[in-house]
Amino acid sequence: MDKYFVASIAGAKFLGNKRVKLLVDFFGNGRAAWTAEVADLKKSGLPPKALNYFVEWRNSHPDAPERLADYCERKGFGLCTVFDEDYPPILKEISVPPVLFYYRGKIFPDVERIAIVGTRDNTDYGKGIALALGRELAAAGLTIVSGAARGIDTFAHTGALETGRTVAVLGQGLSVRCSREKEKLLDKIAENGLVMSEFSLKTEPNEGTFPTRNRIISGLCRGIVVVEAAEKSGALVTSEFAGIQGRDVFAIPGSIHWVKSGGCHNLIRDGATLIKNAQDVLEYYNLDEPKIFSADVSESNEPNKIPADVHEKVSAKKSAEPAESNVPKKISAPPVNLSDKAAKIFELIPAGDFITGDEILNVTDEIAPNELPKIILELEIKNCIVEDAGRYTRK
């Protein structure tokens, strides 16, 4: 039941992932944080404005945890928090891990995953590649992660469903209805895999939810494959997150005359690993020996996992390579043409010293916590700042 108190805390305005975790860590559990006296809340380090919003929210929704628990039970939704044992360990590695997510299906926290992403407006070439990659990598024991959007995402999920498991990370709440075709796809994914979202259950998709979602797609995985993407494709946001998070980035090439492959070509130019098929990915991770995996995962109650000796081989391989050999390089551009919010945040970031995301949020009330990752990403893409272990400084 405690997780529903955590989720109810997260419902308050200006309480993002880090502030919710701060409260729960300070008080020891979600229930204690939800019921804490105002005097004790002040001692937690929560900024005054956020504290006031939380108290107002809690007072106006005193039964929120119980109502949420009842709703999730009726709808068949699960809830996982960063304090739970089944929270994927790899997701905790990113700078802003979601403090919770809602889900359908079953969480396999320790499986090895790879993301397949790309354009919504795919060609037949991209469709064939995405289907084959999803099918063959899933058959090899990898869990395929994507965003369940139309196009490349859908074909990656579809291919994976034929031979193994897949995870759909949504840019909306689980209770928001999708098209009939997408609902059918999500139902199939939930039968043997996972459909998840960090957004509250009735959150409608908007331009801000998808970049936030993309950091989870890459954060769940050791690497991502960009199948087909134009130079301004949203899939490239996921590849940027992957680079920031230290994940491997792979890209499928196309004709130099194809607009829809322009983004992939730029990734390859900037350091992503060119691949032609699933075998290239398996060889990169030293997973080309058939004995490592069983292709028939549908009969097993537990997913296949990459053995420890394979992890050692991958780690040794990576340590022998240049640090930037498999991630896209940042665009070398001066700090110009920033959005209004990015320009304001840039002014708060020092030169020659570091500031954390929490410190940024503590000194400004002009952005919500869930907006900060997108703004930080914009500043990094435009070569304005650098990140070190969740701290930021001017370039």
C-alpha positions as CSV (number, residue, x, y, z in Angstrom):
1,M,0.0,0.0,0.0
2,D,2.9,2.3,0.7
3,K,3.6,2.8,-3.1
4,Y,0.2,4.5,-3.4
5,F,1.2,7.1,-0.9
6,V,4.3,7.7,-2.9
7,A,2.2,8.1,-6.1
8,S,-0.2,10.4,-4.3
9,I,2.7,12.6,-3.2
10,A,3.8,12.8,-6.8
11,G,0.4,14.2,-7.7
12,A,1.2,17.5,-6.1
13,K,2.3,20.4,-8.3
14,F,6.1,21.1,-8.3
15,L,6.9,17.8,-6.8
16,G,9.0,16.0,-9.4
17,N,10.9,12.8,-9.2
18,K,13.8,14.1,-7.0
19,R,11.5,16.0,-4.6
20,V,9.2,13.0,-4.1
21,K,12.2,10.8,-3.4
22,L,13.6,13.4,-1.0
23,L,10.4,13.3,1.0
24,V,10.2,9.6,1.1
25,D,13.9,9.2,2.0
26,F,13.6,11.8,4.7
27,F,10.5,10.3,6.4
28,G,11.4,6.6,5.7
29,N,8.3,5.7,3.7
30,G,5.5,7.1,1.6
31,R,2.8,6.9,4.3
32,A,5.0,8.8,6.8
33,A,5.7,11.5,4.2
34,W,2.0,11.8,3.3
35,T,0.9,12.2,6.9
36,A,3.8,14.3,8.2
37,E,3.2,17.5,10.1
38,V,3.9,20.8,8.3
39,A,6.7,21.6,10.8
40,D,8.4,18.3,10.0
41,L,7.9,18.8,6.2
42,K,9.8,22.1,6.5
43,K,12.8,20.2,8.0
44,S,12.9,17.9,4.9
45,G,14.5,20.5,2.7
46,L,11.5,20.9,0.4
47,P,11.4,24.5,-1.0
48,P,8.6,26.6,0.5
49,K,6.6,26.9,-2.7
50,A,6.6,23.2,-3.4
51,L,5.8,22.5,0.3
52,N,2.8,24.7,0.2
53,Y,1.5,23.0,-3.0
54,F,2.0,19.6,-1.4
55,V,0.1,20.5,1.8
56,E,-2.7,22.1,-0.2
57,W,-2.9,19.0,-2.5
58,R,-2.9,16.6,0.5
59,N,-5.5,18.5,2.4
60,S,-7.9,18.7,-0.6
61,H,-7.3,15.0,-1.5
62,P,-7.0,13.2,1.9
63,D,-8.1,9.8,0.5
64,A,-6.0,9.9,-2.6
65,P,-3.9,6.8,-1.8
66,E,-6.9,4.6,-1.1
67,R,-8.7,5.9,-4.2
68,L,-5.7,5.3,-6.4
69,A,-5.2,1.8,-5.0
70,D,-8.8,0.9,-5.7
71,Y,-8.7,2.4,-9.2
72,C,-5.6,0.5,-10.1
73,E,-7.1,-2.8,-8.8
74,R,-10.2,-2.3,-10.8
75,K,-8.3,-1.5,-14.0
76,G,-5.7,-4.1,-13.6
77,F,-2.8,-1.6,-13.4
78,G,0.4,-2.2,-11.5
79,L,2.4,0.4,-9.8
80,C,6.2,0.2,-9.2
81,T,8.3,2.8,-7.3
82,V,12.0,3.3,-7.2
83,F,11.9,1.9,-3.7
84,D,10.6,-1.5,-4.8
85,E,12.7,-4.6,-5.5
86,D,11.2,-5.1,-9.0
87,Y,12.3,-1.6,-10.2
88,P,14.8,-2.2,-13.1
89,P,18.3,-1.5,-11.7
90,I,19.5,-0.1,-15.0
91,L,16.9,2.6,-14.9
92,K,18.3,3.9,-11.6
93,E,21.5,4.8,-13.4
94,I,20.1,7.7,-15.3
95,S,20.3,11.3,-14.0
96,V,16.5,11.6,-13.5
97,P,15.0,8.2,-13.0
98,P,11.2,8.1,-12.7
99,V,10.3,7.8,-9.0
100,L,7.4,5.5,-10.1
101,F,5.7,4.1,-13.1
102,Y,2.3,2.5,-13.8
103,Y,2.2,-0.7,-15.8
104,R,0.3,-3.6,-17.4
105,G,1.9,-6.9,-17.7
106,K,4.9,-8.2,-15.8
107,I,8.2,-6.5,-14.9
108,F,11.4,-8.5,-15.5
109,P,13.8,-6.1,-13.8
110,D,17.1,-7.8,-14.7
111,V,16.7,-8.8,-18.3
112,E,18.9,-7.3,-21.0
113,R,17.0,-4.9,-23.2
114,I,17.7,-3.0,-26.5
115,A,15.6,-0.2,-27.9
116,I,14.5,0.1,-31.5
117,V,13.2,3.5,-32.5
118,G,12.6,5.5,-35.7
119,T,10.2,7.6,-37.7
120,R,6.4,7.3,-37.6
121,D,6.3,7.9,-41.4
122,N,8.4,4.9,-42.4
123,T,9.2,3.4,-45.8
124,D,8.8,-0.3,-46.7
125,Y,12.6,-0.6,-46.2
126,G,12.3,0.7,-42.6
127,K,9.4,-1.5,-41.9
128,G,11.2,-4.6,-43.0
129,I,14.3,-3.7,-41.0
130,A,12.3,-3.0,-37.8
131,L,10.3,-6.2,-38.1
132,A,13.5,-8.3,-38.7
133,L,15.4,-6.6,-35.9
134,G,12.6,-7.0,-33.4
135,R,12.0,-10.7,-34.3
136,E,15.7,-11.8,-34.4
137,L,17.0,-9.8,-31.3
138,A,14.0,-11.0,-29.3
139,A,14.6,-14.6,-30.4
140,A,18.2,-14.2,-29.1
141,G,16.9,-13.4,-25.7
142,L,17.0,-9.6,-25.7
143,T,13.8,-7.7,-24.6
144,I,12.9,-5.1,-27.2
145,V,11.9,-1.6,-26.0
146,S,10.1,1.0,-28.0
147,G,7.5,3.7,-27.7
148,A,4.5,2.1,-29.3
149,A,4.1,4.9,-31.8
150,R,3.0,4.2,-35.3
151,G,5.7,3.3,-37.8
152,I,9.1,1.9,-36.7
153,D,8.1,1.5,-33.1
154,T,5.0,-0.6,-34.0
155,F,7.0,-2.8,-36.3
156,A,9.7,-3.4,-33.8
157,H,7.1,-4.4,-31.2
158,T,5.3,-6.6,-33.7
159,G,8.5,-8.4,-34.7
160,A,9.5,-9.0,-31.1
161,L,6.0,-10.4,-30.2
162,E,6.6,-13.3,-32.7
163,T,9.6,-14.6,-30.8
164,G,10.0,-13.0,-27.4
165,R,9.2,-10.1,-25.2
166,T,8.9,-6.4,-25.7
167,V,8.3,-3.3,-23.5
168,A,6.2,-0.3,-24.6
169,V,7.0,3.0,-22.9
170,L,4.1,5.4,-23.3
171,G,4.1,9.2,-23.6
172,Q,0.6,9.3,-21.9
173,G,-1.2,7.8,-18.9
174,L,-2.4,4.2,-19.1
175,S,-6.0,5.2,-18.8
176,V,-5.9,7.4,-21.9
177,R,-7.5,5.6,-24.9
178,C,-5.6,5.0,-28.0
179,S,-6.6,4.0,-31.5
180,R,-8.2,0.6,-31.9
181,E,-5.1,-0.7,-33.6
182,K,-2.8,0.6,-30.9
183,E,-5.0,-0.8,-28.1
184,K,-4.7,-4.2,-29.7
185,L,-1.0,-4.0,-29.9
186,L,-0.7,-2.9,-26.3
187,D,-2.9,-5.7,-25.2
188,K,-0.6,-8.2,-26.9
189,I,2.5,-6.7,-25.4
190,A,1.0,-6.8,-21.9
191,E,0.3,-10.5,-22.3
192,N,3.9,-11.5,-22.3
193,G,5.8,-8.2,-21.7
194,L,5.3,-4.8,-20.3
195,V,3.4,-1.6,-21.0
196,M,4.5,1.2,-18.8
197,S,4.2,5.0,-18.2
198,E,5.6,7.3,-15.5
199,F,2.7,9.7,-16.1
200,S,-0.4,9.9,-14.0
201,L,-3.0,7.6,-15.3
202,K,-5.1,10.2,-17.1
203,T,-2.3,12.3,-18.5
204,E,-3.0,13.2,-22.1
205,P,0.0,13.1,-24.5
206,N,1.5,16.5,-25.4
207,E,4.8,17.8,-26.8
208,G,6.5,17.6,-23.4
209,T,5.5,14.0,-22.6
210,F,7.4,12.4,-25.4
211,P,10.9,13.7,-24.7
212,T,10.4,12.8,-21.1
213,R,9.3,9.3,-22.2
214,N,12.3,8.9,-24.5
215,R,14.8,9.2,-21.6
216,I,13.1,6.0,-20.2
217,I,13.3,4.1,-23.4
218,S,17.1,4.6,-23.6
219,G,17.4,4.4,-19.8
220,L,16.0,0.9,-19.7
221,C,18.5,-0.4,-22.3
222,R,22.2,-1.1,-22.9
223,G,21.8,0.3,-26.4
224,I,19.4,1.7,-28.9
225,V,19.0,1.1,-32.6
226,V,17.8,4.0,-34.8
227,V,16.3,2.3,-37.9
228,E,15.0,5.2,-40.0
229,A,15.0,8.8,-39.0
230,A,15.1,12.2,-40.8
231,E,17.4,14.9,-39.6
232,K,14.8,16.3,-37.2
233,S,13.1,13.1,-36.2
234,G,11.9,12.7,-32.6
235,A,13.8,9.4,-32.6
236,L,17.0,11.4,-32.4
237,V,16.0,12.8,-29.1
238,T,16.2,9.2,-27.8
239,S,19.6,8.8,-29.3
240,E,20.7,12.0,-27.6
241,F,19.5,10.7,-24.2
242,A,21.3,7.5,-24.9
243,G,24.5,9.4,-25.5
244,I,24.0,11.4,-22.3
245,Q,23.3,8.2,-20.3
246,G,26.3,6.3,-21.7
247,R,24.3,3.8,-23.7
248,D,25.4,2.4,-27.1
249,V,23.9,3.9,-30.2
250,F,23.5,1.9,-33.4
251,A,22.1,3.2,-36.7
252,I,20.8,1.6,-39.9
253,P,22.1,3.3,-43.0
254,G,19.9,4.0,-46.1
255,S,20.5,5.6,-49.5
256,I,22.2,9.0,-49.4
257,H,19.2,10.3,-51.4
258,W,16.6,9.3,-48.7
259,V,15.5,12.1,-46.5
260,K,14.2,9.6,-44.0
261,S,17.7,8.3,-43.5
262,G,19.4,11.6,-43.0
263,G,19.3,11.4,-39.2
264,C,20.8,8.0,-39.2
265,H,23.6,9.1,-41.5
266,N,24.3,12.0,-39.2
267,L,24.5,9.7,-36.2
268,I,26.9,7.4,-38.0
269,R,29.0,10.4,-39.0
270,D,29.1,11.5,-35.3
271,G,30.2,8.2,-33.9
272,A,27.2,5.8,-33.7
273,T,27.9,2.2,-34.8
274,L,26.7,1.3,-38.2
275,I,24.8,-2.0,-38.3
276,K,23.1,-3.8,-41.1
277,N,21.1,-6.5,-39.2
278,A,20.5,-8.1,-35.9
279,Q,23.7,-10.2,-36.2
280,D,25.8,-7.1,-36.0
281,V,24.2,-6.2,-32.7
282,L,24.7,-9.7,-31.3
283,E,28.3,-9.7,-32.4
284,Y,29.0,-6.3,-30.8
285,Y,27.8,-7.8,-27.5
286,N,29.5,-11.1,-28.1
287,L,26.1,-12.8,-28.3
288,D,26.6,-14.5,-31.6
289,E,26.9,-18.0,-30.2
290,P,23.5,-19.7,-30.4
291,K,24.1,-21.6,-27.1
292,I,23.8,-18.4,-25.1
293,F,20.1,-18.1,-25.7
294,S,17.1,-20.2,-26.3
295,A,14.9,-18.9,-29.1
296,D,11.8,-20.3,-27.5
297,V,11.2,-18.0,-24.6
298,S,7.4,-18.3,-24.6
299,E,7.5,-21.6,-22.7
300,S,9.7,-20.2,-19.9
301,N,8.4,-18.5,-16.8
302,E,11.7,-16.5,-16.5
303,P,13.3,-14.4,-19.2
304,N,16.7,-15.3,-20.6
305,K,19.5,-13.3,-19.1
306,I,22.9,-12.5,-20.4
307,P,25.5,-14.5,-18.4
308,A,28.0,-12.7,-16.2
309,D,30.9,-13.8,-18.4
310,V,29.3,-12.0,-21.3
311,H,29.0,-8.8,-19.3
312,E,32.7,-9.1,-18.6
313,K,33.5,-9.4,-22.3
314,V,31.3,-6.4,-23.1
315,S,32.9,-4.3,-20.3
316,A,36.4,-5.3,-21.5
317,K,35.5,-4.4,-25.0
318,K,34.1,-1.0,-24.0
319,S,37.1,-0.2,-21.8
320,A,39.4,-0.7,-24.7
321,E,37.6,1.7,-26.9
322,P,37.7,5.5,-26.9
323,A,35.0,6.9,-24.6
324,E,33.0,8.5,-27.4
325,S,33.3,5.8,-30.0
326,N,29.7,4.6,-29.8
327,V,27.7,7.7,-28.8
328,P,26.8,10.6,-31.0
329,K,29.0,13.6,-30.5
330,K,27.4,16.8,-29.3
331,I,26.6,19.4,-32.0
332,S,29.3,22.1,-31.9
333,A,27.2,25.2,-32.0
334,P,27.3,28.5,-29.9
335,P,24.7,29.0,-27.2
336,V,22.2,30.8,-29.6
337,N,18.6,30.3,-30.6
338,L,17.6,28.9,-27.3
339,S,14.0,28.6,-26.3
340,D,12.9,31.2,-23.7
341,K,13.0,28.7,-20.8
342,A,16.3,27.2,-21.9
343,A,17.9,30.7,-22.0
344,K,16.6,31.4,-18.4
345,I,18.0,28.1,-17.1
346,F,21.3,28.7,-18.9
347,E,21.7,31.9,-16.9
348,L,21.5,29.9,-13.7
349,I,24.3,27.5,-14.7
350,P,27.7,28.6,-13.6
351,A,30.9,28.7,-15.5
352,G,33.8,26.9,-13.8
353,D,31.6,25.3,-11.2
354,F,28.7,22.8,-11.1
355,I,25.1,22.9,-10.2
356,T,22.6,20.0,-9.8
357,G,19.2,19.8,-11.2
358,D,17.7,20.0,-7.8
359,E,19.7,23.2,-7.1
360,I,18.3,24.7,-10.4
361,L,14.8,23.9,-9.4
362,N,15.4,25.3,-5.9
363,V,16.3,28.7,-7.3
364,T,13.6,29.1,-9.9
365,D,9.8,28.7,-9.9
366,E,9.5,29.3,-13.7
367,I,9.6,25.7,-14.7
368,A,8.1,22.5,-13.4
369,P,10.5,19.6,-12.4
370,N,9.3,17.4,-15.3
371,E,10.3,20.2,-17.8
372,L,13.9,20.3,-16.7
373,P,15.2,17.1,-18.5
374,K,14.0,18.5,-21.8
375,I,15.6,21.9,-21.2
376,I,18.9,20.3,-20.1
377,L,18.8,18.2,-23.2
378,E,18.3,21.3,-25.4
379,L,21.3,23.0,-23.7
380,E,23.5,19.9,-24.2
381,I,22.5,19.4,-27.8
382,K,23.3,23.1,-28.5
383,N,26.7,22.7,-26.9
384,C,26.0,25.2,-24.1
385,I,26.7,22.9,-21.1
386,V,28.3,19.7,-20.0
387,E,27.1,17.1,-17.6
388,D,29.1,15.2,-15.0
389,A,27.3,12.7,-12.7
390,G,24.1,14.7,-12.7
391,R,25.8,18.1,-12.3
392,Y,26.0,20.8,-14.9
393,T,28.4,23.5,-15.9
394,R,28.8,25.9,-18.9
395,K,30.8,24.6,-21.8
